[in-house]
Amino acid sequence: MKSPKRYTITAALPYTNGPIHIGHLAGVYVPGDIYARYLRLTDNDVIYICGSDEHGAAIPMRAKKEGISPQDIIDKYHGIIKKSFVDFGISFDNYSRTSAEIHHKTASDFFTKMYNDGEFIEEVSAQLYDAEANQFLADRFVIGTCPKCGFEESYGDQCENCGTSHNATDLINPKSAITGNVPTIKETKHWFLPLDKHESFLRKWILEDHKKDWKTNVLGQCKSWLDDGLRPRAVTRDLDWGIPVPLKDAEGKVLYVWFDAPIGYISATKEWAAREGKNWEDYWKKDDTKMVHFIGKDNIVFHCLIFPAMLKAHGDYILPENVPANEFLNLEGNKLSTSKNWAVWLHEYLEEFPNQQDVLRYTLTANAPENKDNDFTWKDFQAKNNNELVAIFGNFINRVVVLTNKYYGGVVPEPNDFTEIDEETLESLQQFPDVIAKSIERYRFREASQELMNLARLGNKYLADEEPWKVIKVDEERVKTIMYVALQIATALSVLSEPFLPFTSTKLKSMLNVLSNDSEKPLSWKDVAEKETLLAANHQIGAAELLFSKIEDKTIEAQVEKLQATKLANEQENKVVEPQKETIDFEDFTKLDIRIGTILEAEKVAKTKKLLKLKVDVGIDVRTIVSGIAETFSPEDIIGQQVSVLCNLAPRKIRGVESQGMILMTDTPDGKLAFVEPQQEVKNGNEVC
């Protein structure tokens, strides 16, 4: 499609059983926002649509865990997610929710038309059933071994390890997530979408028609599914949370969440159109509309195979022109995990890094997992801010605005004759809109962000080469031209940075005094490429403000420590408790002579990392004990510490030192050692019994 009349952009609906984290942002919402903002700057008719996905088995599961109702869960997380998006500057034209009445009606009508057109098949099939819970199991209500990769904690609909979708009955050694019981098989009636019926259409549409413009990772996953052969997939399920199946003989059944969720894009568009006085059908049913789905790797099958099959079967809708799915973002070398709290949560980031939304946006874009999995580290986040945003972008703007205020009271000077360097710089400036646009239009947002930074580098190089702070002493007229050219670059940056750094763009436009009002049209993407003057002579700019602030080591160390605490907590939670040892008689226990003692002296044992040599007063004598506690305790910190000592343990030589007893220890949640000690100071030699 060469020149669409309008654009419909969708972003995968976040699931409301938890908040948003950086993996969601990098995979879906930041790329979609860059694309939408760019299209608006190029004067296109655009809607950017999203909303909360509020049905499915995981919602009642989370509700049960937190001891509240499913409605309370979706209201809680819908509020957190929506506010986070607003505060982070994700520019949705409408953010809806699938619990809305308009969505229930839209999804029900969609199903009914397909049902009446004979697009479903009805089957009685065997499903996993938990007799104790008295319900069928699917999706997140069952856990077992993935039949493809062998991951032992795969869910009933999809494996989080390899991304493969499957049916709950495909799992090896399935167990109910509700009771832990091994489920039985029970028959139930459901309606299925016969994907095999649409296989030839999907193969041609994806692998032939889009083989040159879709990303290779998307094409590869689609080809794998198609080569494996598509099979009918249930569109209904046995559950009491969701949209009731609109059929008389479907009591107790709801629409499967994967069926109703993508229809949420349509209902959200209807909601937006009613509010804005638009015709929603133009954005979903007109051939001159370009539709693009922004999703993550785990949603490729739904948006490239299943939803298009639904749209095709329905018959009235256009199909997506592209589905530029990203791969996964890891965190500090480990896979992001919401269940293990191994994540950087957006709402927490916004609290801990106030007014630094663009730093995270830039880092996630510059490291976007566009074609392969990538890694987010706090050190790289710091480097992206300090070495690029502060040192390149911010440094250039600060020098330009400070010098303009210093030399001319903030008034843009009238230029004199341009040198060859001036003309080359201005010509280079006008190339950037097209260069950045081409990258964005090919969904290469990482590449586009670096081209934006190259424009800031152009400005820095120009100032460094022309040295206005030196030339001002000998040729004031020349400096007027230098500063005029530099101000054109700064103004271009205020426009071209808007898709990537919207808060910075607004701040810079305010500094340059180019924020539009009702009487004037704001500078557009096209203006940067075509206008000879972006900031006219005699225009008054404002005072300099820092666009970015340096992030100190201690701030980053605090975030790393926060993650390490999470890791240790996970390890402790998953730690296997040693089984009880074999039973002993009371007489055996009485043989143990455990007494309270006090550490009098402590020193490290030479050439060891773990061992301390201790002198301990145990009441009956003072004895030497070698203990493997050096990685937790320093010798000077434990002098005077009361401890429990097994006194009648046979002496043993350890690294040439005879140890005459054993200090009793346990471990803490963070994996460190702790003394087994009395709650208050007692007399040395008191027995533990």
C-alpha positions in Angstrom: 0.0 0.0 0.0 1.7 3.2 -1.2 -0.4 6.0 0.0 -3.0 5.0 2.6 -5.7 7.6 3.4 -5.7 6.7 7.1 -3.8 4.4 9.6 -5.2 2.1 12.3 -2.4 1.2 14.7 -3.1 -1.3 17.5 -0.9 -2.3 20.5 -1.4 -5.7 22.2 -3.9 -5.4 25.0 -2.0 -5.7 28.3 -3.4 -8.4 30.6 -4.9 -6.9 33.9 -3.5 -9.4 36.3 -0.4 -7.3 37.0 1.3 -3.9 36.0 3.4 -3.0 33.0 7.1 -3.7 32.9 10.0 -2.8 30.5 9.6 -5.9 28.5 6.1 -4.8 27.5 7.3 -1.3 26.7 10.3 -2.5 24.5 8.3 -5.1 22.7 5.1 -3.2 21.9 4.2 0.2 23.4 7.2 2.3 22.7 7.6 1.2 19.1 3.9 1.7 18.5 4.1 5.1 20.0 7.1 6.2 17.9 5.2 5.1 14.8 2.0 6.8 15.7 3.7 10.1 16.7 5.7 10.1 13.5 2.6 9.6 11.4 0.8 12.5 13.1 3.9 14.7 12.5 3.6 13.9 8.8 0.0 15.0 8.7 -1.6 11.6 8.5 -5.0 10.5 9.8 -4.0 8.1 12.6 -5.7 6.3 15.5 -3.5 4.4 18.0 -5.7 1.9 19.9 -5.2 -0.2 23.0 -7.1 -1.3 26.1 -7.0 -3.7 29.1 -7.5 -7.4 28.4 -9.7 -8.4 31.3 -11.0 -11.9 30.7 -9.4 -15.4 30.9 -8.5 -17.8 33.6 -5.6 -15.9 35.0 -7.9 -13.1 36.4 -9.9 -15.3 38.7 -6.7 -17.1 39.7 -5.1 -13.8 40.7 -8.3 -12.8 42.5 -8.3 -16.0 44.5 -4.7 -15.5 45.4 -5.3 -11.9 46.6 -8.6 -12.8 48.3 -10.7 -10.3 46.3 -13.2 -10.5 43.4 -12.2 -10.7 39.7 -13.8 -7.3 39.2 -11.6 -5.9 41.9 -8.6 -7.3 40.2 -9.3 -5.8 36.8 -10.3 -2.4 38.2 -7.1 -2.3 40.3 -4.7 -3.2 37.4 -6.6 -1.3 34.7 -6.2 1.8 36.8 -2.5 1.2 37.4 -1.8 0.4 33.8 -3.8 3.2 32.3 -2.1 5.8 34.6 1.3 4.4 33.9 0.8 4.8 30.1 -0.5 8.4 30.5 2.4 9.3 32.8 4.9 7.7 30.5 3.6 9.6 27.5 2.2 6.7 25.4 -0.2 8.6 23.1 -3.1 6.3 22.7 -6.1 7.9 21.0 -8.2 5.6 23.0 -7.4 3.2 25.9 -10.4 1.0 26.5 -11.1 -2.2 28.4 -12.7 -5.6 27.4 -15.1 -5.5 30.4 -16.9 -2.5 28.8 -20.4 -3.0 27.5 -19.5 -1.9 24.0 -16.9 -4.7 23.9 -19.2 -7.4 25.1 -21.7 -6.4 22.5 -19.1 -6.2 19.7 -17.5 -9.6 20.5 -20.9 -11.2 20.9 -22.1 -9.8 17.5 -18.8 -10.9 15.9 -19.3 -14.4 17.1 -23.0 -14.5 16.2 -22.3 -13.5 12.6 -19.6 -16.1 12.2 -21.9 -18.7 13.8 -24.8 -17.9 11.5 -22.5 -18.0 8.5 -21.4 -21.5 9.4 -17.8 -20.6 10.2 -17.5 -22.7 13.3 -17.6 -26.4 13.9 -19.3 -27.9 17.0 -17.5 -30.7 18.8 -17.7 -32.7 22.0 -14.2 -33.0 23.1 -12.2 -34.4 26.0 -10.9 -31.8 28.4 -8.9 -31.8 31.6 -11.2 -31.7 34.6 -10.4 -31.2 38.3 -13.0 -33.2 40.3 -12.1 -31.6 43.6 -12.5 -28.0 42.2 -15.5 -29.2 40.1 -14.4 -27.4 37.0 -12.7 -27.9 33.6 -9.1 -26.9 33.3 -7.6 -24.8 30.6 -5.0 -22.0 30.1 -3.6 -21.0 33.5 -5.6 -23.5 35.5 -3.3 -26.3 34.4 0.5 -26.6 34.5 2.6 -29.4 33.0 5.6 -30.2 30.8 5.7 -28.5 27.4 5.4 -31.1 24.6 7.8 -29.1 22.5 10.7 -27.9 24.7 10.2 -30.0 27.9 9.8 -26.9 30.1 8.2 -28.3 33.3 6.0 -25.3 34.2 4.2 -24.7 30.9 0.7 -23.3 31.1 -2.2 -25.0 29.4 -2.4 -22.6 26.4 1.2 -21.5 25.9 4.7 -22.2 27.1 6.5 -19.2 28.5 9.9 -20.8 27.8 9.6 -21.4 24.1 6.5 -19.4 23.2 4.7 -22.4 21.6 0.9 -22.4 21.8 -0.9 -25.6 22.5 -4.0 -27.2 24.1 -4.1 -28.2 27.8 -4.5 -31.8 26.8 -1.1 -31.7 25.0 0.8 -31.2 28.3 2.9 -34.0 29.7 2.2 -34.8 33.4 -0.5 -32.1 33.8 -1.5 -30.9 37.2 -4.3 -28.6 38.3 -3.1 -25.2 39.3 -6.1 -24.9 41.7 -5.7 -28.0 43.8 -2.4 -29.6 42.6 -4.3 -32.8 41.7 -3.7 -34.8 38.6 -6.8 -34.0 36.4 -9.1 -36.5 34.8 -10.5 -36.4 31.3 -14.2 -35.3 30.9 -16.2 -34.6 27.8 -17.6 -31.1 27.1 -19.1 -29.3 24.0 -17.4 -26.4 22.4 -17.2 -24.4 19.2 -14.1 -24.3 17.1 -12.6 -22.1 14.4 -11.3 -24.5 11.7 -8.0 -22.9 11.0 -7.1 -25.7 8.6 -9.8 -24.3 6.3 -7.9 -21.0 6.0 -4.4 -22.5 5.7 -4.0 -22.0 2.0 -5.2 -18.4 2.2 -2.9 -17.7 5.2 0.1 -19.3 3.5 -0.3 -17.1 0.3 -1.1 -13.9 2.2 1.8 -14.2 4.6 4.6 -16.2 2.9 4.0 -14.9 -0.6 2.3 -11.5 -0.5 4.3 -10.2 2.5 7.6 -12.1 2.2 9.4 -8.8 1.3 8.0 -6.4 3.8 7.4 -8.5 7.0 10.2 -9.1 9.5 12.1 -12.3 9.2 11.4 -13.4 12.7 7.6 -13.0 12.1 7.7 -14.8 8.8 9.8 -17.6 10.3 7.4 -18.3 13.2 4.4 -18.2 10.8 6.0 -20.6 8.4 6.8 -23.0 11.3 3.1 -23.0 12.3 1.9 -23.4 8.7 4.4 -26.2 7.9 3.3 -28.0 11.0 -0.3 -27.9 9.8 -3.1 -25.8 11.3 -5.8 -27.4 13.3 -9.3 -26.3 14.6 -9.0 -24.2 17.7 -11.7 -23.7 20.3 -13.3 -20.3 20.5 -15.3 -21.1 23.7 -14.5 -22.5 27.1 -15.9 -23.6 30.4 -15.5 -20.7 32.8 -17.6 -18.3 34.7 -15.5 -15.2 34.0 -15.7 -13.7 30.5 -18.2 -12.9 27.7 -21.1 -15.5 27.8 -21.4 -17.5 24.5 -24.5 -16.0 22.8 -26.2 -19.4 22.1 -29.1 -21.1 23.9 -27.2 -24.3 24.5 -24.0 -22.7 25.8 -24.9 -22.1 29.5 -21.7 -21.9 31.7 -19.5 -21.2 28.7 -17.7 -18.0 27.7 -15.8 -16.8 24.6 -12.2 -17.9 24.8 -10.0 -14.9 25.7 -7.9 -15.2 22.6 -11.0 -14.8 20.5 -12.5 -11.8 22.3 -9.3 -9.9 23.1 -8.3 -8.9 19.5 -11.9 -7.8 18.9 -11.1 -5.4 21.6 -9.3 -3.3 19.0 -12.6 -3.0 17.1 -14.7 -2.1 20.1 -12.1 0.4 21.3 -12.2 2.1 17.9 -16.0 2.2 18.1 -15.8 3.9 21.5 -13.3 6.4 20.1 -15.4 7.1 17.0 -18.5 7.7 19.0 -16.7 10.2 21.2 -15.0 12.0 18.3 -17.8 12.0 15.8 -16.0 9.7 13.4 -17.1 6.6 11.4 -15.3 3.6 12.9 -15.9 1.5 9.9 -13.5 3.7 7.8 -10.7 2.5 10.0 -11.5 -1.2 9.8 -13.3 -1.8 6.5 -11.9 0.6 3.9 -9.2 -0.7 1.6 -7.4 2.7 1.7 -6.7 2.2 5.4 -3.4 0.7 6.5 -3.6 -1.4 9.7 -0.5 -2.3 11.7 -0.4 -4.5 14.8 2.3 -3.9 17.4 2.8 -7.0 19.4 5.4 -9.1 21.2 6.9 -12.4 20.1 4.4 -14.5 22.1 1.5 -13.0 20.2 2.6 -13.6 16.7 0.4 -16.7 16.2 -2.7 -14.8 17.3 -2.2 -11.7 15.2 -0.8 -13.3 12.1 -2.8 -16.5 11.8 -5.8 -16.6 14.1 -7.1 -13.0 14.1 -6.7 -12.6 10.3 -8.6 -15.9 9.9 -11.4 -14.5 12.0 -11.4 -11.2 10.0 -11.4 -13.1 6.7 -14.2 -15.5 7.9 -16.3 -12.6 9.1 -15.9 -11.1 5.6 -16.3 -7.3 6.3 -12.8 -6.4 7.5 -9.4 -5.4 6.1 -6.3 -7.3 7.1 -3.2 -5.9 8.7 -0.5 -4.6 6.3 2.2 -5.4 8.8 2.7 -7.1 12.2 6.2 -5.9 13.3 6.6 -8.1 16.3 9.7 -7.7 18.5 11.5 -10.5 20.3 12.0 -10.7 24.1 13.8 -8.3 26.3 15.8 -9.9 29.1 16.8 -8.1 32.3 20.4 -8.3 33.6 21.0 -11.5 31.8 17.9 -13.3 32.9 14.5 -13.7 31.4 11.9 -11.3 32.6 9.4 -13.0 34.9 6.3 -11.4 36.4 5.6 -14.3 38.7 9.2 -14.1 40.1 9.1 -10.3 40.2 12.2 -10.2 38.0 11.2 -7.0 36.2 11.5 -3.3 36.1 7.9 -2.2 36.7 6.8 1.0 34.9 4.8 2.5 37.8 7.8 2.0 40.1 10.2 3.5 37.6 8.1 6.6 37.3 8.2 7.1 41.0 11.9 6.4 41.4 13.0 8.4 38.3 10.7 11.4 38.2 10.6 13.4 35.0 13.0 10.9 33.3 10.5 9.1 31.1 12.5 9.8 28.0 15.7 8.2 29.4 13.9 4.9 29.6 12.2 5.4 26.2 15.5 6.1 24.6 17.3 3.2 26.2 14.6 0.7 25.3 14.5 2.0 21.7 18.3 2.0 21.3 18.4 -1.6 22.7 15.1 -2.7 21.1 14.9 -6.5 20.6 13.8 -6.0 17.0 15.2 -9.2 15.4 16.6 -11.1 18.4 16.3 -11.2 22.2 18.2 -8.3 23.8 19.3 -7.4 27.4 18.5 -4.5 29.6 21.1 -3.6 32.2 21.1 -0.7 34.6 24.7 0.1 33.7 23.8 0.4 30.1 20.8 2.6 31.0 23.2 4.9 32.9 25.6 5.0 29.9 22.8 5.8 27.4 21.8 8.7 29.6 25.2 10.1 30.6 27.2 9.4 27.4 24.5 10.1 24.8 21.5 12.0 26.1 23.5 14.3 28.4 26.9 14.4 26.6 25.6 14.6 23.0 22.0 15.8 22.7 21.8 17.8 26.0 25.3 19.3 25.6 24.6 20.7 22.1 21.3 22.3 23.1 22.8 23.8 26.3 25.7 25.4 24.4 23.5 26.8 21.7 20.9 28.3 24.1 23.5 29.6 26.6 25.6 31.3 23.9 22.5 32.8 22.2 21.4 34.3 25.5 25.0 35.4 26.4 25.7 37.1 23.0 22.3 38.3 21.9 20.0 38.4 24.9 18.2 35.4 23.5 17.4 36.9 20.2 18.1 34.9 17.1 20.8 36.8 15.2 20.5 37.9 11.5 22.9 35.7 9.5 25.5 37.0 7.1 26.9 35.2 4.1 27.0 31.4 4.5 30.4 29.6 4.1 30.7 26.3 2.4 30.6 24.6 5.8 27.4 26.4 6.8 25.7 25.4 3.5 26.8 21.8 3.8 25.6 21.7 7.4 22.2 23.0 6.5 21.9 20.7 3.6 22.8 17.7 5.9 20.2 18.9 8.3 17.5 18.7 5.7 18.4 15.1 4.9 17.6 13.8 8.4 13.8 13.8 8.2 13.9 11.5 5.2 16.6 9.2 6.6 14.8 8.9 10.0 11.4 8.5 8.2 12.7 5.6 6.1 13.9 3.8 9.2 10.6 4.3 11.0 8.5 3.2 8.0 10.5 0.0 7.9 9.9 -0.4 11.7 13.7 0.0 12.4 13.2 2.2 15.4 16.6 1.4 16.9 18.2 2.6 13.7 16.0 5.7 13.6 16.9 6.7 17.2 20.6 6.6 16.3 20.0 8.8 13.2 18.3 11.3 15.5 21.4 11.2 17.8 23.5 11.7 14.6 21.7 15.0 14.1 22.8 16.1 17.6 26.3 14.9 16.7 26.2 17.1 13.6 25.4 20.1 15.8 28.2 19.3 18.3 30.7 18.9 15.5 29.7 22.1 13.8 30.1 24.1 17.0 33.4 22.4 17.8 34.8 23.1 14.4 33.5 26.7 14.2 34.4 27.6 17.8 32.1 30.7 18.2 33.4 31.3 21.7 36.8 32.0 20.2 35.7 33.7 17.0 33.5 36.2 18.9 36.8 37.9 20.0 37.8 38.6 16.4 34.7 38.4 14.1 31.4 39.1 15.7 29.5 39.1 12.4 30.7 35.5 11.7 29.4 34.3 15.0 25.9 35.6 14.2 25.9 33.1 11.2 27.3 30.3 13.3 24.7 30.7 16.0 21.9 31.1 13.4 22.9 27.7 11.8 23.2 26.0 15.2 19.8 27.3 16.2 18.3 25.7 13.0 19.7 22.4 14.1 18.4 22.8 17.6 14.9 23.6 16.2 15.1 20.5 13.9 15.9 18.4 16.9 12.8 19.8 18.7 10.6 18.4 15.9 12.4 15.2 14.9 12.8 14.1 18.6 9.1 14.2 19.3 8.4 10.5 18.4 11.3 9.2 20.5 11.6 11.8 23.3 8.2 13.5 23.6 8.8 15.2 27.0 12.2 16.4 25.8 10.7 17.7 22.6 8.1 19.7 24.5 10.7 21.1 26.9 13.0 22.1 24.0 10.2 23.7 22.0 9.4 25.7 25.1 13.0 26.8 25.5 13.2 27.8 21.9 9.7 29.5 22.2 8.3 27.5 19.2 5.3 25.9 21.0 2.4 26.5 18.7 -0.8 28.3 19.7 -4.2 28.5 18.1 -3.1 31.1 15.6 -0.2 29.3 14.1 0.5 25.8 12.8 3.3 23.9 14.6 6.4 22.9 12.7 6.0 19.6 10.9 8.3 16.8 9.8 8.0 18.2 6.2 9.0 21.7 7.4 12.4 20.4 8.6 13.1 18.9 5.2 11.9 21.8 3.1 12.0 25.1 5.0 15.1 27.2 4.6 14.4 28.8 7.9 13.0 27.0 10.9 13.8 29.6 13.5 13.7 33.1 12.0 16.1 36.0 12.8 14.9 38.3 15.6 12.9 35.5 17.2 13.2 35.6 21.0 14.1 32.3 22.7 14.0 31.5 26.4 16.6 30.8 29.1 18.7 27.6 29.1 17.5 24.6 31.0 19.1 21.2 31.3 17.3 18.7 29.2 18.9 15.7 30.9 20.7 15.2 34.2 23.6 12.9 34.9 22.6 9.7 36.7 25.0 8.8 39.5 26.5 5.4 40.4 24.7 5.2 43.7 21.3 5.5 41.9 22.2 2.6 39.6 23.6 0.5 42.5 20.3 0.9 44.4 18.4 -0.6 41.4 20.9 -3.5 41.0 20.7 -4.2 44.8 16.9 -4.2 44.5 17.1 -6.9 41.8 19.6 -8.9 43.7 17.3 -8.9 46.7 14.5 -10.2 44.4 16.8 -12.9 43.1 17.8 -14.0 46.6 14.1 -14.0 47.7 13.2 -16.2 44.8 16.1 -18.6 45.5 15.0 -18.8 49.2 11.4 -19.4 48.2 12.3 -22.1 45.8 14.9 -23.7 48.1 14.2 -27.3 48.7 13.8 -28.0 52.5 15.8 -31.0 53.4 13.7 -34.0 54.5 13.6 -35.1 58.1 16.4 -37.4 59.1 15.7 -40.8 60.5 14.1 -40.9 63.9 16.3 -41.2 67.0 15.6 -42.1 70.6 15.6 -39.5 73.3 18.7 -41.1 74.7 20.5 -40.4 71.5 19.5 -36.7 71.8 20.8 -36.5 75.4 24.3 -37.5 74.2 24.6 -34.1 72.5 26.2 -31.5 74.8 25.2 -28.1 73.4 26.2 -25.1 75.5 26.1 -21.3 75.2 29.5 -19.7 74.7 31.0 -16.3 73.9 33.5 -15.6 71.1 36.6 -14.0 72.7 38.9 -13.9 69.7 38.5 -14.4 65.9 40.9 -14.4 63.0 41.0 -15.6 59.4 42.6 -18.9 58.6 45.4 -18.3 56.1 44.8 -19.1 52.4 41.1 -19.8 52.9 38.0 -17.7 52.0 35.4 -19.3 54.3 37.3 -20.2 57.6 37.6 -18.3 60.8 39.6 -19.5 63.8 37.7 -18.7 67.0 38.5 -18.7 70.7 35.2 -19.5 72.5 34.5 -19.4 76.2 32.0 -22.3 76.7 31.9 -22.1 80.5 33.7 -25.3 81.2 36.8 -24.0 79.3 38.1 -21.8 76.5 38.5 -23.7 73.3 39.6 -23.3 69.7 36.9 -23.8 67.0 37.3 -23.5 63.3 34.1 -22.3 61.6 33.2 -21.7 57.9 31.5 -18.3 58.4 34.1 -15.9 57.0 32.0 -15.0 53.9 29.2 -13.6 56.2 31.1 -12.3 59.2 34.3 -10.2 59.7 36.4 -11.3 62.7 36.2 -7.9 64.4 32.4 -7.9 64.2 31.8 -11.0 66.2 33.9 -10.5 69.3 31.5 -10.8 72.2 28.9 -12.7 70.2 27.1 -15.4 72.1 26.7 -18.7 70.2 25.5 -22.2 70.6 28.3 -24.8 70.6 28.2 -28.5 70.2 30.9 -29.2 72.8 31.3 -33.0 72.8 32.0 -33.3 69.1 35.2 -35.3 68.5 38.1 -32.9 67.7 39.2 -32.6 64.1 42.1 -30.9 62.4 41.0 -28.4 59.7 43.8 -26.7 57.7 46.3 -27.6 60.4 44.2 -26.2 63.3 42.5 -28.6 65.8 38.8 -27.6 66.1 37.2 -28.6 69.4 33.5 -28.2 68.7 31.0 -26.8 66.2 29.1 -23.5 66.2 25.4 -24.0 65.4 24.2 -21.8 62.4 21.3 -21.4 60.1 20.7 -19.3 56.9 18.6 -16.2 56.3 16.3 -15.4 53.3 19.1 -13.5 51.6 21.3 -16.6 51.7 23.6 -15.5 54.5 24.5 -17.3 57.7 22.9 -16.5 61.1 23.9 -17.6 64.6 21.7 -19.8 66.7 21.8 -17.6 69.8 19.8 -16.9 73.0 17.3 -14.1 72.9 19.0 -12.4 75.8 22.5 -12.7 77.3 22.9 -15.8 79.5 25.8 -17.4 81.5 28.5 -19.2 79.4 28.2 -22.9 79.9 24.3 -23.0 80.1 23.1 -26.1 78.4 20.7 -26.0 75.4 18.0 -28.6 76.0 
